[in-house]
Structures are given as structure tokens and as C-alpha cells.
């Protein structure tokens, strides 16, 4: 009986000693170089597919936005003409002048983008941009990643390393110009939220050939102001350039408004004053 017990104990010991070796061998099999390389290739392929799908969605969204904007612009012109009770001939004469007034009323200036980045990498962004060749516009977004006009993209790692929204870069993909904000320094922390800010430069959204005289003057002044020790004489010089551009726009605005007054009735003039085209 004792011999049987001893024999059984020896068998159990042998079985137990063999198990770790088999488990270790199996573990080494799962992590073989060939399988690891295959896993990495699969992850790379999935990432490329996600990139392509994201870019396709961005192009599709941009196309939809452009189509909707075109419809809106076309109806907007019709709505203004009807509200003013303007004839087709009269509207043809005043419409381009109203469009120019809308541009001239927005003097060249810059604004500041504000970023709020959560600890999970989600963010909210809000900014007003105002340039010399267009009206004031807003941009707002939320999510984990985006690459659209003026939208910040960040990740968990950038948040943990003390960054939250900053400078930007643009790139073209499939004919669509996409703008990506790269992480910048955190200015303030409120709980789990990192806050950042930056000047909203027109060159972040426009190519060099689309920058207006006012855009360039604003950025040149900002370039001087961002130096560690700005030169006072250079600041004044670039301020004077910006003042002259703004004054020319004010002069052209007054002249264009006077031209419109000569083309409309008193009732139409009152309506245009309500809308804000005339003073």
C-alpha cells in the first residue's frame, strides 16, 4: 500500500513539473517573431484603412458643406431682394455694392482661439476669426480627433505631457485642404481640464496667395509683438501700416454706402439701415 502511494506521488510530481514547461513553450509560440510581425502588419493595415475612411468622410463632409452653402447663398440673395422690394434691375446694381459693404465693415484684425482639453483627450474649441476680406465667423467642435478648419486635435498622451492646443499646420489630401492644430502649452488647469489659447492667424487657414493686405499687416504686427523684447519703433511702424489700411477701408465704406443711397428709395434705405448695411 505504501509503495502504491509513493508511486502515485512520484507520478503527480512528474506531471506538475511538466506543466510549466508546456505553458512556457506555448507562450513562446504565441510570441514568435513571425506572429508578432504579422500582428504588427495587421495593425498597420487597420490604421491605414481608418485613415482612408477618415479622409473620405472629410471630403464628403466638405462637399456637402459647399453644396449647402451654395444653396444658402443663392436663397439669401433672393430673400434680400424680396425684403427690399427691389426690381431685378435695381438688385443687379446694388447687390455687388452690398457685398462690398459687408466686407468693408469687417476691419482687418485677429482674434484668439480657446482650447479646453479633457483628461480623456476629448476637447472643445471655440474661436472667432475676422479678416479683411470676409465677415466674422465662428468655429466650434468636440470629439477625440478632427482635422477641419481651425479645429484642435489632441490625444491622451499630449494632455498628460502638459499640452492643450497651439500652433497649426495645413495639408492637402485628395484636393481638400485640411487644417490640423498641433498641441501647444497648457495655460491653466481646472480640475481635469487643460486650457490653452493661441492667436488665430489667417495664414493657418489660407494659402499665401489668399492672404489680403490686412491679413499680412496684422500678422506682421503680431510677429513683432511676439518677440521677447519688441522694438518700439518697429511696433509703431507696423501699427501705422495697419491704421492706414483700416482708414482706407473706412473711406471706401463711406463712398460705397453713399452710392447705394443714390440707388434706393427712402423705404429701402431704412431697411438697409436696419440690416446694418447703411449707417
BADO-472395 format. One record per residue (C-alpha): x, y, z; residue in three letters. Coordinates in nm, 2 decimals, always signed. Each point is the difference from the previous one (the first is absolute). Layout:
<px = X&py = Y&pz = Z&residu = ALA>
...
***
This chain:
<px = +0.00&py = +0.00&pz = +0.00&residu = UNK>
<px = +0.28&py = +0.24&pz = +0.09&residu = UNK>
<px = +0.17&py = -0.09&pz = -0.32&residu = UNK>
<px = -0.31&py = +0.09&pz = -0.20&residu = UNK>
<px = -0.03&py = +0.33&pz = +0.18&residu = UNK>
<px = +0.37&py = +0.08&pz = -0.07&residu = UNK>
<px = -0.04&py = -0.09&pz = -0.36&residu = UNK>
<px = -0.31&py = +0.22&pz = -0.04&residu = UNK>
<px = +0.18&py = +0.29&pz = +0.17&residu = UNK>
<px = +0.29&py = -0.03&pz = -0.24&residu = UNK>
<px = -0.23&py = +0.00&pz = -0.30&residu = UNK>
<px = -0.18&py = +0.31&pz = +0.12&residu = UNK>
<px = +0.34&py = +0.18&pz = +0.06&residu = UNK>
<px = +0.11&py = -0.09&pz = -0.35&residu = UNK>
<px = -0.33&py = +0.13&pz = -0.15&residu = UNK>
<px = +0.02&py = +0.33&pz = +0.20&residu = UNK>
<px = +0.36&py = +0.06&pz = -0.10&residu = UNK>
<px = -0.09&py = -0.05&pz = -0.37&residu = UNK>
<px = -0.29&py = +0.26&pz = +0.00&residu = UNK>
<px = +0.21&py = +0.32&pz = +0.03&residu = UNK>
<px = +0.22&py = -0.11&pz = -0.28&residu = UNK>
<px = -0.29&py = -0.06&pz = -0.23&residu = UNK>
<px = -0.16&py = +0.33&pz = +0.09&residu = UNK>
<px = +0.33&py = +0.19&pz = -0.06&residu = UNK>
<px = +0.04&py = -0.18&pz = -0.33&residu = UNK>
<px = -0.35&py = +0.10&pz = -0.10&residu = UNK>
<px = +0.06&py = +0.36&pz = +0.11&residu = UNK>
<px = +0.32&py = +0.02&pz = -0.21&residu = UNK>
<px = -0.20&py = -0.14&pz = -0.30&residu = UNK>
<px = -0.26&py = +0.28&pz = +0.03&residu = UNK>
<px = +0.27&py = +0.27&pz = +0.00&residu = UNK>
<px = +0.22&py = -0.14&pz = -0.28&residu = UNK>
<px = +0.16&py = +0.27&pz = -0.22&residu = UNK>
<px = -0.20&py = -0.11&pz = -0.30&residu = UNK>
<px = -0.33&py = +0.03&pz = +0.18&residu = UNK>
<px = +0.10&py = +0.33&pz = +0.16&residu = UNK>
<px = +0.09&py = +0.14&pz = -0.34&residu = UNK>
<px = -0.33&py = -0.12&pz = -0.14&residu = UNK>
<px = -0.19&py = +0.17&pz = +0.29&residu = UNK>
<px = +0.18&py = +0.33&pz = -0.06&residu = UNK>
<px = -0.07&py = -0.02&pz = -0.38&residu = UNK>
<px = -0.37&py = -0.05&pz = +0.08&residu = UNK>
<px = -0.01&py = +0.30&pz = +0.24&residu = UNK>
<px = +0.17&py = +0.21&pz = -0.26&residu = UNK>
<px = -0.25&py = -0.11&pz = -0.27&residu = UNK>
<px = -0.29&py = +0.08&pz = +0.23&residu = UNK>
<px = +0.15&py = +0.34&pz = +0.08&residu = UNK>
<px = +0.04&py = +0.08&pz = -0.37&residu = UNK>
<px = -0.36&py = -0.10&pz = -0.06&residu = UNK>
<px = -0.12&py = +0.23&pz = +0.28&residu = UNK>
<px = +0.21&py = +0.29&pz = -0.15&residu = UNK>
<px = -0.15&py = -0.06&pz = -0.34&residu = UNK>
<px = -0.35&py = -0.01&pz = +0.14&residu = UNK>
<px = +0.05&py = +0.31&pz = +0.20&residu = UNK>
<px = +0.13&py = +0.19&pz = -0.30&residu = UNK>
<px = -0.29&py = -0.12&pz = -0.21&residu = UNK>
<px = -0.25&py = +0.12&pz = +0.26&residu = UNK>
<px = +0.18&py = +0.33&pz = +0.02&residu = UNK>
<px = -0.02&py = +0.05&pz = -0.38&residu = UNK>
<px = -0.37&py = -0.11&pz = +0.00&residu = UNK>
<px = -0.08&py = +0.24&pz = +0.28&residu = UNK>
<px = +0.19&py = +0.29&pz = -0.17&residu = UNK>
<px = -0.19&py = -0.07&pz = -0.32&residu = UNK>
<px = -0.34&py = +0.00&pz = +0.19&residu = UNK>
<px = +0.09&py = +0.32&pz = +0.17&residu = UNK>
<px = +0.09&py = +0.17&pz = -0.32&residu = UNK>
<px = -0.32&py = -0.11&pz = -0.16&residu = UNK>
<px = -0.21&py = +0.12&pz = +0.29&residu = UNK>
<px = +0.19&py = +0.33&pz = +0.01&residu = UNK>
<px = -0.07&py = +0.06&pz = -0.37&residu = UNK>
<px = -0.37&py = -0.06&pz = +0.05&residu = UNK>
<px = +0.00&py = +0.23&pz = +0.30&residu = UNK>
<px = +0.18&py = +0.27&pz = -0.19&residu = UNK>
<px = -0.23&py = -0.02&pz = -0.30&residu = UNK>
<px = -0.31&py = +0.02&pz = +0.22&residu = UNK>
<px = +0.15&py = +0.27&pz = +0.22&residu = UNK>
<px = +0.03&py = +0.23&pz = -0.31&residu = UNK>
<px = -0.36&py = -0.07&pz = -0.09&residu = UNK>
<px = -0.12&py = +0.06&pz = +0.35&residu = UNK>
<px = +0.17&py = +0.34&pz = +0.03&residu = UNK>
<px = -0.14&py = +0.11&pz = -0.34&residu = UNK>
<px = -0.35&py = -0.09&pz = +0.11&residu = UNK>
<px = +0.04&py = +0.16&pz = +0.34&residu = UNK>
<px = +0.11&py = +0.33&pz = -0.17&residu = UNK>
<px = -0.27&py = -0.02&pz = -0.27&residu = UNK>
<px = +0.27&py = +0.06&pz = -0.25&residu = UNK>
<px = -0.05&py = -0.05&pz = -0.37&residu = UNK>
<px = +0.23&py = -0.24&pz = -0.19&residu = UNK>
<px = +0.18&py = +0.29&pz = -0.16&residu = UNK>
<px = +0.04&py = +0.19&pz = +0.33&residu = UNK>
<px = +0.12&py = -0.31&pz = +0.18&residu = UNK>
<px = +0.26&py = -0.07&pz = -0.27&residu = UNK>
<px = +0.14&py = +0.35&pz = +0.07&residu = UNK>
<px = +0.01&py = +0.00&pz = +0.38&residu = UNK>
<px = +0.08&py = -0.37&pz = +0.08&residu = UNK>
<px = +0.38&py = +0.02&pz = -0.08&residu = UNK>
<px = +0.02&py = +0.33&pz = +0.20&residu = UNK>
<px = -0.18&py = -0.17&pz = +0.30&residu = UNK>
<px = +0.25&py = -0.29&pz = -0.02&residu = UNK>
<px = +0.29&py = +0.25&pz = +0.01&residu = UNK>
<px = -0.15&py = +0.19&pz = +0.29&residu = UNK>
<px = -0.02&py = -0.33&pz = +0.20&residu = UNK>
<px = +0.37&py = -0.05&pz = -0.06&residu = UNK>
<px = +0.10&py = +0.35&pz = +0.08&residu = UNK>
<px = -0.19&py = +0.01&pz = +0.33&residu = UNK>
<px = +0.23&py = -0.27&pz = +0.13&residu = UNK>
<px = +0.33&py = +0.18&pz = +0.06&residu = UNK>
<px = +0.32&py = -0.21&pz = -0.01&residu = UNK>
<px = +0.07&py = -0.15&pz = +0.34&residu = UNK>
<px = +0.09&py = -0.32&pz = +0.18&residu = UNK>
<px = -0.17&py = -0.20&pz = +0.27&residu = UNK>
<px = +0.09&py = -0.27&pz = +0.25&residu = UNK>
<px = -0.08&py = -0.37&pz = -0.01&residu = UNK>
<px = -0.09&py = -0.16&pz = +0.33&residu = UNK>
<px = +0.05&py = -0.37&pz = +0.06&residu = UNK>
<px = -0.14&py = -0.22&pz = +0.28&residu = UNK>
<px = +0.15&py = -0.35&pz = +0.00&residu = UNK>
<px = -0.13&py = -0.26&pz = +0.24&residu = UNK>
<px = +0.21&py = -0.27&pz = +0.16&residu = UNK>
<px = -0.15&py = -0.26&pz = -0.23&residu = UNK>
<px = +0.13&py = +0.18&pz = -0.31&residu = UNK>
<px = -0.34&py = +0.15&pz = -0.09&residu = UNK>
<px = -0.01&py = +0.37&pz = -0.06&residu = UNK>
<px = -0.21&py = +0.30&pz = -0.07&residu = UNK>
<px = +0.11&py = +0.28&pz = -0.22&residu = UNK>
<px = -0.14&py = +0.35&pz = -0.06&residu = UNK>
<px = +0.14&py = +0.29&pz = -0.19&residu = UNK>
<px = -0.11&py = +0.31&pz = -0.19&residu = UNK>
<px = +0.20&py = +0.09&pz = -0.31&residu = UNK>
<px = -0.03&py = +0.33&pz = -0.18&residu = UNK>
<px = +0.20&py = +0.09&pz = -0.30&residu = UNK>
<px = +0.01&py = +0.29&pz = -0.24&residu = UNK>
<px = -0.17&py = -0.19&pz = -0.29&residu = UNK>
<px = -0.29&py = -0.16&pz = +0.18&residu = UNK>
<px = -0.24&py = +0.00&pz = +0.30&residu = UNK>
<px = +0.04&py = -0.12&pz = +0.35&residu = UNK>
<px = -0.04&py = -0.37&pz = +0.03&residu = UNK>
<px = -0.01&py = -0.26&pz = +0.28&residu = UNK>
<px = +0.14&py = -0.35&pz = +0.03&residu = UNK>
<px = -0.11&py = -0.25&pz = +0.26&residu = UNK>
<px = +0.07&py = -0.37&pz = +0.03&residu = UNK>
<px = +0.02&py = -0.28&pz = +0.25&residu = UNK>
<px = +0.14&py = -0.35&pz = -0.03&residu = UNK>
<px = +0.32&py = -0.20&pz = +0.02&residu = UNK>
<px = +0.16&py = +0.08&pz = -0.33&residu = UNK>
<px = -0.08&py = +0.22&pz = -0.29&residu = UNK>
<px = +0.18&py = +0.17&pz = -0.29&residu = UNK>
<px = -0.22&py = +0.29&pz = -0.11&residu = UNK>
<px = +0.03&py = +0.37&pz = -0.03&residu = UNK>
<px = +0.13&py = +0.13&pz = +0.32&residu = UNK>
<px = -0.07&py = -0.30&pz = +0.21&residu = UNK>
<px = +0.24&py = -0.13&pz = +0.26&residu = UNK>
<px = +0.11&py = -0.36&pz = +0.00&residu = UNK>
<px = +0.16&py = -0.15&pz = +0.31&residu = UNK>
<px = +0.03&py = -0.33&pz = +0.18&residu = UNK>
<px = +0.04&py = -0.15&pz = +0.35&residu = UNK>
<px = +0.37&py = +0.01&pz = -0.02&residu = UNK>
<px = +0.02&py = +0.37&pz = -0.10&residu = UNK>
<px = -0.23&py = +0.08&pz = +0.29&residu = UNK>
<px = +0.20&py = -0.18&pz = +0.25&residu = UNK>
<px = +0.32&py = +0.15&pz = -0.12&residu = UNK>
<px = -0.14&py = +0.35&pz = +0.07&residu = UNK>
<px = -0.12&py = +0.11&pz = -0.34&residu = UNK>
<px = -0.34&py = +0.12&pz = -0.12&residu = UNK>
<px = -0.04&py = +0.17&pz = -0.34&residu = UNK>
<px = +0.25&py = +0.23&pz = -0.17&residu = UNK>
<px = +0.15&py = +0.07&pz = -0.33&residu = UNK>
<px = -0.13&py = -0.16&pz = -0.32&residu = UNK>
<px = +0.09&py = -0.15&pz = -0.33&residu = UNK>
<px = -0.19&py = -0.06&pz = -0.32&residu = UNK>
<px = +0.02&py = -0.28&pz = -0.25&residu = UNK>
<px = -0.18&py = -0.09&pz = -0.32&residu = UNK>
<px = -0.16&py = -0.34&pz = -0.04&residu = UNK>
<px = -0.21&py = -0.10&pz = -0.31&residu = UNK>
<px = -0.05&py = +0.37&pz = -0.10&residu = UNK>
<px = -0.13&py = +0.09&pz = +0.35&residu = UNK>
<px = +0.20&py = +0.24&pz = +0.21&residu = UNK>
<px = -0.01&py = -0.12&pz = +0.36&residu = UNK>
<px = +0.13&py = +0.19&pz = +0.30&residu = UNK>
<px = +0.13&py = -0.17&pz = +0.31&residu = UNK>
<px = +0.08&py = +0.18&pz = +0.32&residu = UNK>
<px = +0.30&py = -0.15&pz = +0.17&residu = UNK>
<px = +0.02&py = -0.01&pz = +0.38&residu = UNK>
<px = +0.14&py = +0.31&pz = +0.18&residu = UNK>
<px = +0.07&py = +0.09&pz = +0.36&residu = UNK>
<px = -0.26&py = -0.03&pz = +0.27&residu = UNK>
<px = -0.08&py = +0.35&pz = +0.14&residu = UNK>
<px = -0.23&py = -0.10&pz = +0.28&residu = UNK>
<px = -0.14&py = -0.31&pz = +0.16&residu = UNK>
<px = -0.35&py = -0.02&pz = +0.15&residu = UNK>
<px = -0.06&py = -0.35&pz = +0.14&residu = UNK>
<px = +0.06&py = -0.25&pz = -0.28&residu = UNK>
<px = -0.02&py = +0.26&pz = -0.27&residu = UNK>
<px = +0.31&py = +0.16&pz = -0.16&residu = UNK>
<px = -0.05&py = +0.34&pz = -0.15&residu = UNK>
<px = +0.20&py = +0.16&pz = -0.28&residu = UNK>
<px = -0.01&py = +0.30&pz = -0.23&residu = UNK>
<px = +0.16&py = +0.13&pz = -0.32&residu = UNK>
<px = -0.03&py = +0.29&pz = -0.24&residu = UNK>
<px = -0.21&py = -0.10&pz = -0.30&residu = UNK>
<px = +0.22&py = +0.08&pz = -0.29&residu = UNK>
<px = -0.16&py = +0.02&pz = -0.35&residu = UNK>
<px = +0.30&py = -0.19&pz = -0.14&residu = UNK>
<px = -0.12&py = -0.31&pz = +0.20&residu = UNK>
<px = -0.31&py = -0.01&pz = -0.22&residu = UNK>
<px = +0.12&py = +0.16&pz = -0.33&residu = UNK>
<px = +0.27&py = -0.06&pz = -0.25&residu = UNK>
<px = +0.25&py = +0.29&pz = -0.05&residu = UNK>
<px = -0.17&py = +0.10&pz = -0.33&residu = UNK>
<px = -0.33&py = +0.05&pz = +0.19&residu = UNK>
<px = +0.13&py = +0.23&pz = +0.28&residu = UNK>
<px = -0.13&py = +0.35&pz = -0.03&residu = UNK>
<px = +0.19&py = +0.32&pz = +0.06&residu = UNK>
<px = -0.17&py = +0.03&pz = +0.34&residu = UNK>
<px = +0.07&py = -0.37&pz = +0.09&residu = UNK>
<px = +0.37&py = +0.06&pz = -0.07&residu = UNK>
<px = +0.01&py = +0.33&pz = +0.20&residu = UNK>
<px = -0.16&py = -0.17&pz = +0.30&residu = UNK>
<px = +0.24&py = -0.29&pz = +0.00&residu = UNK>
<px = +0.30&py = +0.22&pz = -0.05&residu = UNK>
<px = -0.09&py = +0.20&pz = +0.30&residu = UNK>
<px = -0.06&py = -0.32&pz = +0.20&residu = UNK>
<px = +0.34&py = -0.13&pz = -0.11&residu = UNK>
<px = +0.17&py = +0.31&pz = +0.16&residu = UNK>
<px = -0.22&py = -0.02&pz = +0.32&residu = UNK>
<px = +0.09&py = -0.37&pz = +0.05&residu = UNK>
<px = +0.37&py = +0.08&pz = +0.02&residu = UNK>
<px = +0.15&py = -0.02&pz = +0.35&residu = UNK>
<px = +0.10&py = +0.37&pz = -0.01&residu = UNK>
<px = -0.21&py = +0.17&pz = -0.27&residu = UNK>
<px = +0.16&py = +0.30&pz = -0.16&residu = UNK>
<px = -0.22&py = +0.31&pz = +0.07&residu = UNK>
<px = +0.08&py = +0.17&pz = -0.32&residu = UNK>
<px = -0.09&py = -0.31&pz = -0.20&residu = UNK>
<px = -0.32&py = -0.04&pz = +0.19&residu = UNK>
<px = -0.11&py = +0.35&pz = -0.08&residu = UNK>
<px = +0.10&py = -0.03&pz = -0.36&residu = UNK>
<px = -0.21&py = -0.31&pz = -0.05&residu = UNK>
<px = -0.29&py = +0.15&pz = +0.20&residu = UNK>
<px = +0.00&py = +0.29&pz = -0.24&residu = UNK>
<px = -0.02&py = -0.24&pz = -0.30&residu = UNK>
<px = -0.30&py = -0.17&pz = +0.16&residu = UNK>
<px = -0.17&py = +0.34&pz = +0.08&residu = UNK>
<px = +0.04&py = +0.12&pz = -0.36&residu = UNK>
<px = -0.15&py = -0.32&pz = -0.14&residu = UNK>
<px = -0.30&py = +0.03&pz = +0.24&residu = UNK>
<px = -0.05&py = +0.37&pz = -0.09&residu = UNK>
<px = +0.00&py = -0.08&pz = -0.37&residu = UNK>
<px = -0.27&py = -0.26&pz = +0.07&residu = UNK>
<px = -0.21&py = +0.25&pz = +0.20&residu = UNK>
<px = +0.03&py = +0.25&pz = -0.28&residu = UNK>
<px = -0.10&py = -0.26&pz = -0.26&residu = UNK>
<px = -0.29&py = -0.11&pz = +0.22&residu = UNK>
<px = -0.14&py = +0.35&pz = +0.03&residu = UNK>
<px = +0.03&py = +0.05&pz = -0.38&residu = UNK>
<px = -0.17&py = -0.33&pz = -0.08&residu = UNK>
<px = -0.28&py = +0.07&pz = +0.25&residu = UNK>
<px = -0.06&py = +0.34&pz = -0.17&residu = UNK>
<px = -0.02&py = -0.17&pz = -0.34&residu = UNK>
<px = -0.26&py = -0.24&pz = +0.14&residu = UNK>
<px = -0.21&py = +0.28&pz = +0.14&residu = UNK>
<px = -0.02&py = +0.15&pz = -0.35&residu = UNK>
<px = -0.15&py = -0.32&pz = -0.14&residu = UNK>
<px = -0.27&py = -0.07&pz = +0.26&residu = UNK>
<px = -0.32&py = +0.15&pz = +0.12&residu = UNK>
<px = -0.04&py = +0.15&pz = +0.36&residu = UNK>
<px = -0.18&py = -0.32&pz = +0.10&residu = UNK>
<px = +0.27&py = -0.22&pz = -0.13&residu = UNK>
<px = +0.27&py = +0.22&pz = +0.16&residu = UNK>
<px = -0.18&py = -0.05&pz = +0.34&residu = UNK>
<px = -0.01&py = -0.38&pz = -0.05&residu = UNK>
<px = +0.37&py = +0.00&pz = -0.09&residu = UNK>
<px = +0.07&py = +0.20&pz = +0.32&residu = UNK>
<px = -0.19&py = -0.26&pz = +0.20&residu = UNK>
<px = +0.21&py = -0.28&pz = -0.15&residu = UNK>
<px = +0.32&py = +0.19&pz = +0.07&residu = UNK>
<px = +0.12&py = +0.08&pz = -0.36&residu = UNK>
<px = -0.07&py = +0.37&pz = +0.05&residu = UNK>
<px = +0.07&py = +0.22&pz = +0.30&residu = UNK>
***
